[in-house]
């Protein structure tokens, strides 16, 4: 799995199962943003919308539980 951690100048810092890599933004979809799960296909990088949405919902629910327990 590859997740965009942040953008630095013309590169995205991407977390992978094997570590961290830099990917030039020219290879990413124009609407790519931090937290997106991306997949490398034969046509280039694409956003895995389903997995990105699932992970964002999971994080949102975890944050709600943390705030509720304060």
HUHUVEN-V773162 format. One record per residue. RES is the residue in three letters. BURIAL is # if it has 16 or more other ideal C-beta (glycine too) atoms within 10 Angstrom, else .. Layout:
res=RES burial=BURIAL
res=RES burial=BURIAL
This chain:
res=UNK burial=.
res=UNK burial=#
res=UNK burial=#
res=UNK burial=#
res=UNK burial=.
res=UNK burial=.
res=UNK burial=.
res=UNK burial=.
res=UNK burial=.
res=UNK burial=.
res=UNK burial=#
res=UNK burial=#
res=UNK burial=.
res=UNK burial=#
res=UNK burial=.
res=UNK burial=.
res=UNK burial=.
res=UNK burial=.
res=UNK burial=.
res=UNK burial=.
res=UNK burial=.
res=UNK burial=.
res=UNK burial=#
res=UNK burial=.
res=UNK burial=.
res=UNK burial=.
res=UNK burial=.
res=UNK burial=#
res=UNK burial=.
res=UNK burial=.
res=UNK burial=.
res=UNK burial=#
res=UNK burial=.
res=UNK burial=.
res=UNK burial=.
res=UNK burial=#
res=UNK burial=#
res=UNK burial=#
res=UNK burial=.
res=UNK burial=.
res=UNK burial=.
res=UNK burial=.
res=UNK burial=.
res=UNK burial=.
res=UNK burial=#
res=UNK burial=.
res=UNK burial=#
res=UNK burial=#
res=UNK burial=.
res=UNK burial=.
res=UNK burial=.
res=UNK burial=#
res=UNK burial=.
res=UNK burial=.
res=UNK burial=#
res=UNK burial=.
res=UNK burial=.
res=UNK burial=.
res=UNK burial=.
res=UNK burial=.
res=UNK burial=.
res=UNK burial=.
res=UNK burial=.
res=UNK burial=.
res=UNK burial=.
res=UNK burial=.
res=UNK burial=.
res=UNK burial=.
res=UNK burial=.
res=UNK burial=.
